[in-house]
Amino acid sequence: MDRKEERKAFTRHEYYRNRELSWLAFNERVLSEARDKQIPLFERLKFLSITASNLDEFFMIRVASLIDMVHAGYTKKDIAGMTAQEQIHAITEVVRNLVGLQYSTYSRSLLPSLRQNGLNVIQEHENLTKEQKAYVDRYFRDNVYPVLTPMAVDSSRPFPLIRNKTLNIGALLAKKGEKNGELEFATVQVPSVLPRIVRLPDSEDGTKNVILLEEIIERNMQQLFLKYDIISASPYRVMRNADLTIDEDEAADLLKEIQKQLKKRQWGEAIRLEVEEKIDKRLLKILSRELDIKEEALYPINGPLDLTFLMKMYGLEGFDGLKAPKHIPAPVKEIPADGDIFAQIRKGDILLHHPYQTFDPVVKFVRDAASDPQVLAIKQTLYRVSGNSPIIAALAQAAENGKQVSVLVELKARFDEENNIIWAKKLEKAGAHVIYGLVGLKTHSKITLVVRREEDGIRRYVHLGTGNYNDSTAKLYTDIGLLTCSASIGEDATAVFNMLSGYSEPESWNKLSLAPLWLKERFLLLIGRETEHARNGGEGRIIAKMNSLCDRDVITALYEASAAGVEIDLIVRGICCLKVGIPGVSEHIHVRSIVGDFLEHSRIFYFYNNGQEEVFCASADWMPRNLEKRVEIMFPVESEKLKEEVIHILNIELQDNRKAHVLQPDDTYEKVDRRGKAALNSQMYFVEEAKEMAKSDETAVNRRVFIPEEPVE
């Protein structure tokens, strides 16, 4: 078989996993953290809440997209050979099992453990004591009743528009005194402006008691419909298509078009209906008919709807002993808070490892540039930022100080569109030049350029990263950042911004690789080089860390490399459409996913290159959207010292046997068998290492502080 035929053989459907099913497997790995009794109890609540939030977004975007394909008669198969309709059927089966596991975890494991630890969640208002009933009724009268809007449905009042993700209570009513009269339908929204978790007086033994708001409303429903008897009442929740569809070629003003589409998000097609398992069948029939819900999209729930409330429960005071110690990112020794950051960067490139090291140097980089009289210009790409971002404030201050400030704002950052519009307008008012994204592309790259006048001329300082310029998520997401004043990278950074703001593209680039221009080709070239080394009798080695892997061309290249004998380790947090253990195809590929206290977000790529090791970091995953439809940047780590530090990060993650799940040939993931081995949690390792690095002046090689736990018998 020649090379071309071999490559074609690697594209067979059975060699690929469906992307959506792979994502659901990731959510199952998050759920496994909620089920792990070695994790502090309240941390388990948090993980269960995350699985619910993840699933909501999955339906609003991914399932909604598949439904749109079915409506459009789109029958093309995905890389795993599945049509959109086949994917929906497969997803439904997996999700039903996943939801069942969510609620058995909540009811059978978490609730009893909470009670044992002094928190009693009263699940049904019928179980309230006499004193608690009096307290709840008073709470309803004083706090809830004035906010509610009961909505009846009859010939003069049509079925109301039920907003996306809102929790509602539907009721069947009968006029008082009319035993055989026609039943009427009414609904009331559980107000999101009120706390979902309501604290009740503590028990005599000190147990803290809470009840959910919908139970309080349900208990007092009669007060909303005084002339009726309530035959039955049950909570329900609707999930709608929230994917924005914008024809950018037709949108004269992208900003206004996105603002218009955001309002529609609340009223998209209903694609999922969650109801209480014991709902009255007559009530369910009305909801299904009015919302046009088919049986496949109906999810009866044995427990409280919308488990995202558990994140609020996590925040309850008085339970610190049941939570993991709060992580405080370590300072970066190379960048003292009161030092000259530009002088420090001139001494050599600085590597940042978040959230183990603080994000403050990145904020300081922009803030100091804003007030430095020698700085002439600041240019930055922004995808997602925090609500009260110090970086936005610094950029606005820089513009007001008369500096040239150019910011590319990505308006199409999903679910952050509204926030991005608000602060983009703020920057414009301050005098910054704001570019509202690019037609047909999302700008996902993370780059900041500071142009400074110095004694020997103009010098360019650059920050490149794998994560967003968000000081909040930088405490939760693992990312790599690089501060440099490399002349060649500075030249490339200038070219990036000239390309984004105008039509200028240089004839050649120095160090940076860009998508959608040639980043994909660069990755294929680097993988192909390892393949050739292996074919020629050399050693081929690839280690790649990313969020998701589903690009067919990249997977095909990895299969080709594996078949040639290249040893490949992939650290893929979420979606992985590649299969391992296929004879003659992927026997040399190993895939692991790390799910822990922090969200693994960094993208790191290592290539052995016959001993001339190369290390890159990037904003891009190995996904078609990143490589073909987004502006992304990959940058090299060239300092030997920093290169060694990045390789060290990869090696520690490959040794993780506490939070790593390893992909099996049957597409399942299993926790690493660590019997007889010292336990290693890579995230906690890096927490301790960052603390030691902040204290020590020793070189990176000598700053290893890992102390193994006792081996597991």
N, C-alpha and C positions, 0 to 999 in steps of 0.2 A: 504494500500500500504506500503510495507516495504521500508527500507532506500535505498536499492539497486535499486528498481523499481522507487522510487521517484527521485533519482539522475539521472537515465536514462531519465525520463520524462523531466528533466530540459535541456536536450541536443537537444530538438526538433528544427528543422531549423527555425521555425517561432519565436523562442525566441531570435534570433540573427540578428543583422544588418550586412549587407555586409560591409567589411572593406573599400573598395574603395569609396562606396557611403557615408560612414561616414566621410572619409577624405574630400570629396568634400563639405560636410556640414560644415566642419571646415573652408575651404577656403571661404565659403559663410559668415561665421562669421567675417572673416578678411575683406571681402568686405563690410560688414555692417558698419565697422569703417570708410571706405572711404566714405560712404553715410551719416554718422552722422554729421549734420551741427553744432553740439555743439563742434566738434573737430576743432582745428586750420586748416585753408585751406591747408597749405603745408603738414601738417601731414596726411591729407586725400590723397594727392598725393602719399605719401610714402606707405600708406596701399594699394592703388590700384596697385602700382608697385610690392608690395610683393605678391599680389594675382596672378599677371602675372608670376612672378618668380617661385612661388609655382607650378603653373599649368604646366610650362615647365618641372620641375623635375618630376612631377607626370606622365606626358606622357613618358618621357625618361626612367623611371624606372618601374613604376607600370603598365601602359598600355602596354609598351613594353613586360613586363613579361607575361601578359595575351595573347598577340599576339603570343609569343613564344609557350605558352601552346596550343593554337589553331593549330598552325603549326605542333606541335608534336602529335596532336590527343588526347590530354589529356582532359578527360571528367569528372574527379572527381569533385564533387561539394564542394563549400566552406561551412563554418559553417552556412551560411544563405540559403544554398540549391541552389546556383547559379553556373552554369558552367562558364568557362572562356568566352565563346561566349556570354552568357546571360549578363555577367558583362560588356562586351564591349558595347553591345547595350544600357544597362541602363546608363553607363557612358557617352556615346555619347549624349544621350538626356539631361542629367543633365548639361553637359559641354556647350552644345549649349545655354541653358538658362543662365548659369553663364556668358558666354562670352557676350551674349546680354546685361546682367545687367552691366558688366564691362564697356562696351562702351557707354551705355546710361548714366552711372554715369559720365564718362569722358566728353561726348559731351554736355549733357543737364544740368549737375550740376557743374562740376569742371571748364570747359572752361569759361562759363559765369561769374562765381565767380572770376576767375583769371583776366578776363578783367575788372571787377568792381574794382579790387584791383591793377590795374596798370600793368598787364602782358598780352600782346596780343600774343596768339599762332596762327600764320598764318597757316591755315590747308592746303591750296592749293596755289601753286605758281601763279596760275592765278589771285589771289586776291592781289598780290603785287602792290604797287604804282609804278609810273614811277621811282622815286628815289630808291626805294627798289629793283626794277628789276636790275638797273644799279649796285647797291652794290652787289647783289647776283651773277650777271654774272662775276663781277670782282673777287669775292671770289672764284667762281668756277675755273676761269682761273688760279688764283695764288696758290690756296691751294688744290683743289680737282682733277682737271684734271690730274696733274702729277702722282697721286696715282692710278687712275683707270685702270682696265684691262678689256676692253670690249671683250667678247668671242662670236664669231659667231658659228653657227652650220650649217654644210653642209656635203656633201659627204666625204670631207677630214678631217672634224673636228667634232668628235662625241660630243654628249651632255656631258658637263663637270660634274665633281663630285661637287655637291653643298654641302658645309660643314654644319654640324649640327648647328642650331640656327642662322646662318648668315642671314642677310637681303639682298635681291637681287632685282634687277629690271629686269623683262623680257620684251622683245620688239618684235613686229612683224615689219619686214622691207620689203620694196619694192624697187627694183632698180629704180633710177631716170629715168624718161622717159618711164618706162614700166608700163602702166596703168593696164594691165590685166596679168602682170607677176606673177609668183609664189611667195608667201610670204615666207620670211625666218625668222628664230628665232635667237635671240641673247640675251645674258644676261650679266649683270655687277653686281658685288658685291658692296654693300654699305660698304666702308672701315671702319672697326672697330677702326682703328688707328686714325681716325679723330673724333672730337666731333659730336655726333648725333644732339645736340641742338646748333644751330648757332644764335648768337646774331646779330641783325640788329640795325641800329641807332635808338635812342629813338624818339618817336613822339614829336611834339611841346608841347603837354600837359604833357610831362614827362612819358608817357606810354612806358614801355620797350617792344620791339618786338623781337620775336624769330621765327625761322622756322626750320623744321627738314631737315637734310642733304639729305634725299632721294628726297625731293621736289626740292632742288637745282639741284641735278643730273638729275632728270626727266625733269626739265625745259631746261637743256643744253644737253640732250641726242643726239641731232642732231650733235653736235661737235664730237661725238664718231664714227659716221657712216656717213661720209661726202658724200659718193656716193649713199646713200639710203634715201628714205623718211620713216619716222617713222609713221607707221599706228596706232599703239597703244603701250602703255607702262604701266606696273603696277608692284608694289612691290609684292614680295612673300617671304615666309619663310618656311623652312623645319625643322621638328623635327624628329630626328632619335633615334633608339634604342641605348641607352648609357649604358645599364646594362653590366657590365663586367662578362664574363663567363670564369672562370679559373678552370681547373682541377688541383687542388693542388697536387694530388697524382702523376700526370704525370709531373708536373713542377719541373724540377731539381733545378732551381733557381727562387724562387718566385719573387725576385726583378726584374730580367730580364723579366719574364713573364708578370708582371704587366706593366712594361714600354712598352712592345710590345702591350698589349691590350689597353693601353691608346690611342695609335695612331689610333686604329681601331674605337674608340668611335666617331670620326668625320664622319665615313663612314658607320655606321650601317644602317639597313633597315629604309627607310622613313616610319614613322607611322602617321604623321600629316602634312598637307599642309595648311598654312594660306595664303589667297590671298585677295586682295582688292575686296570689294563687286561688284564694277562696272567693273571688269576685262573683257576684250574681250573674248568671248567664245572660239574663235579659239586659243588664247594664253593659256587659261586654259586647253584646250584639249591636247595641246603639253606637258604642265607641268605634267598633270595627267598621261599621257602615259609614258613619260620618267622617271618619279619618281615612277611609278607603284602605284599610289594612287587611292584607291577606294573611292566612294562617301562618305562612312561613316567617312573617315579620312580627308575629305575636309571641311575647315572652312572659309567661306567668311566673311570678317571683314568690318564693317562700321566705319572706322577710321584708325589711324596709326597702323601698325603691331608692335608687341612687345612693350607692355606698360612698360617694365622695364626701359625705358628711363626716366620715371617720377622720378626715384630715383636721376638722374642727375639734373632734373629740381628742385627737392627739394634742391639741393645744390647751386642753383643760389644765388648770393649775392644781398643784398638790400631788402630782404623780411623777416628779422628776426621777425618782428612783427606778421607775419602770421604762425610762428612756435612755438611749445611748448618750454618753457625755457630749455636750455641745462642742463641735470642732471649731477651733480658732485657727485660721490659716497662719502659718509661720511667716515672719518677715523675711525679706530677701536681703541677705547680708551685703550683696554688691550694691544695693541701692538704699542708703540710709534715708529716712524720711525727710531730713533737713539738708541733704546733700545736693550737689549739682548733678542731676541725672545725665546731662549731656556729657559731662566730663567722665562719668563712670562708663558710659557707652563707648566713649573714645578709647578707653583702656582695653576693650575687647567685647565681643558679642556676649549678651546675657540671656540665658535660658530661664524661662518661667514655667513652673509646673503647678497649675491650679487644680483643685482648690487647696492643695497641700501648702502651697505658698500663696501669700496674699495677692489680690488683684490690684492693690494700691499702687504699685509701680506703673501700671498702665494708665490709671487715673492721673497719677503724678506727671507722667509723660505729656499728657494733653494739657493738664492744668498749668504746669510750669511753662510749656510752650506758649500758652495763652497770655502769660504775664511777662515773658522774657522779651526785652526790647530788641534783642538780636534776631528773634524769630520773625521771618517775613511771611510765611504761609503755613497753613495746616490743612491737610487734605485727608479725608477719611471716608471709608464705606461703613454704613450702619445697617444692620439687618434686624436685630432685636436689641432693645435696650430696656433698662428698668424704668418704672413709672416716674421716679424722681432721680433721674440719671445725673451724676456729677460730671460725666463726660459731656452731656448736652449743655449743662450749665457752663462748662469751661469753653466749649466751642462758641457759645453765644457771647461769652465775655471776650474771647479772642476777636470775634468780628467787631464787637463794640470798641475794642482797643485799636481798630484800624488794620488788623492783619487780614491777609487774603485767606478766607476760610471757604473751602469747597467740600460739600458733603453729599455723597450719593446715598439717598434714603430709599430703601427697598419697600415700596408701598404694598408689594404682594407677599410680604412675610405673613404666612397664614396665621390667623387669629390675633395678629399684632397690628393689623392694618390700621385700625382706629387710633391706637396709641401712636403709631408712627406718623400719622397725619397730623396729630396734635403738636408733637414736638418739632416736626418739619416746618410747620408754620411759625413756630416760636423762633427757630433758627433764621428763617427768612426775615422776620421782623427785626432781628438783631443785626442783619446785614450780611449774613452768610449766603453764599451761592449754593442753592439746593438743587440737586438733580433728582427727579422722581423716577428712579429706575430706568430700565431700558426696555424698549418694545420687544416682546417675545422672550425676554430673558429675565430671570431673577438674579440679582447681584448678591451672592452668598459669600463672597470673599471677605476676609477680615484683614484690613491693611490700613495703616495710618502713616502718613508722610509729613515730616516736619522739616521745613527748609529754613536754615539758619545762616546768618552772615557771621563769619569768623575772621580772625586775623589773616589766615591764609586763603580766604575766599569763601565761596558758598559751600556749605556742607549739608548733606541730607541725612536725616535720621529716620529710621523706619521701624515700626512695630508690625510684625506679622503673627497671625495666630490661627489656631484651629477652632476657636470658640468665639461667641458673640461679644460685643463690647457692652456686656451687661454685668454690672457689679453685683447684682443679686444672684443670678444663676452661676456666676463665677465661684460662689461658695458651695455650689452643689454639683457642678459639672467638672469632669476631669478634662483639662485642656493643656496644650503646650503653646507658649508664646516665645517670640524671639525679638529682642531689641538689638539693633545693629546700625552702624553707620558705614557699612560696606559701600564703597563707591559704585560698584556694579549693581548691587541690589537697589541702591538709591536711584540709579539711572533707570532701572526697570520700573520702580515704583512710580516715577514721574511719567513714564510711558503708559502705565496702567491708567492713571488718572486722566491723561490726555486722551486716551482711547475712550474712557467712560464719558468724558464731558464733551467730546467732539468726534471727529472722524480720523484722528491721527493715530496711525500704528507704525512703529519703527520697522525698518527692514530686518533687524535682528534683535534678539533679546540676549541678555547675559546669563542670569541665574533663575529667574522665575519662569514657571510654566503655567499657562493660562487655559482654562476652559471658557468657552467651547472651542477655542482656536486649535490647540494641539495637545492639551493635557492628556487626553485619552491615548493619543498616538505615543506620547512619551511613556505612559504606563506600559503600553503594549511592547514598546521597544525595550524597556528595562526588564520586563518579564521574559521577553524573547532572548535577551542577552544571557540571562541565567540558563535558559534552555540550551543555547548553543554551547555554553561552557560545559554543561553536563554531557552533551552529545560528544564533545571533543575530549572527554575523559577527565574534565576538571570537576570541581565541586560547585554545585548550584544550590543556592540557599536564599529563600525569601521569607521575611516576617512582615506581615501587614496587619495593622490595627485600624479599625474603622467602625462606623455605626451600622452600615448595611452593605451587603454585596448582592447585587442582582443584575449586573450588566453582562449580557450574554457573551460579548466579545472578550471581556476580561476573564470570565470564567473559562471560556474555551482556551484562552492563552494559558491559564493556570493548569488546565487539564493536560495541555500539550507539554508544559514544563514538567508536571508530575510524571507523565509517561516517559519523559527523557531521564528521569531520576532526580530532579530538583526536589530538595526537601523544603516543604512549604508549611509554615505555621501561620494560621489566620486567627486573629482575635476580633471577632465580629459580635458586637453587642446585640444587635437586633436581627433584621432580615438577613437570611443567608440562603440564596437559591442554589448554591453549589452543594453537591452531594459528595460524601467521603466514602472511601472503601470500595469504589467500583474497580474491579480487577482490570489492570492495564490502563486505567484512566486517572483515578484519584487516590491510589494507594499511598502516595507520598504526601498527601494533604491532610492536615490536622486542623480542626476548627474548634475554638472554644469561645464561650460567651461569659463575660464577668458581670454579674448583677449584684451590686452591694449598696452601701449607704450613699455613695455618690454615683451619678449617672455618667457612665463611660462615654466620652464625647470626642476625645482626641483622635486625630487621623495621623498615623505614623507608618512610614514605609521604609523597609530595610532591604538592601540587595547586597549580597556578598561580593559579587564582581571579581571573582578570582583573587580574593584577598584585599582588593582595593575598595573596602567597604564604602557604600554610599547610604546616607540617611536623609530622608525627606519628611517634612510635615506638610499638611494641606488642610484646606477648608472643605475638601470634597471627599465624599464616599465613592465607592465603586458602584455607582448607580447611573443609569442612562440620564436621569434628570440632572445630576451633578456634572456629568462629563459632556453633555450635549446641549443642555437647556439653561445652564446657569453660568454666571461669571464666577469662576473659582480660581484660587491661586495655590500652587505647590511651591514650597521654598526649600532649599537645601540647608542642612545643618553641617557646616564645613569645619568649624573649629574642632580639632581632635578631642579636646577636653569635653566639649558639649556633645559631640557625636557619641562619645563613650557614655555620657549620662543618659542619652536617649536610648541607646542600646540596652543599658542597664534597666531602664523602665520596662522595655519589652521583655527582657529576660525574667524579671521578677513576676510579671503578669503571666508568663508561661509556666512559672512554678506555683502559681496560686492553686491551692487545693482546698480552699474554704468557700470561695465565692464563684469559682469557675464551674461552668457546665460544659461538658464536652459532647460535640455532635457525633452521633453514632450512624453506622451505615443504614439503619432503618429510619433515619430522619428524626429520631428522638434525641433528647439531650439528657445526659446523666451527670450528676455531681462526681467529681474526681474521687476515686477510691484512695483514701489516705491512710489506710491501716498500716501501722508500722512506720509512717512518715511524720516528720515534724510538720505541724500545721502552719500554713502561711496564707494570710489574708493580705493580698497585695495592697489594698487600699489602706489598711491600718499600718502596713509596713511603711508606706510613703508618708503617712501622717507623722510617724516617729522619726523617719529619716529627715523630713523637712525641719523638724524641731532641732535635731542635732546639727544640721547644716547651718541653721541660723546662729548657733552657738559657736561653731568651730571654724577655724581658719584653714583646716586641712584641705587637701585637694579632694576632688570628687571621688577618686579611687579609694581613699582612706576614710570616707564618710559613711560606710555601711554599718548600720546599727541593728540589723535584724537579729533578734534573739528568738530562736525557735521555741514554740510551745512544746509541751510534753507530747510525745507520739501517742496516737490513738491506738488502743489495743484492738 
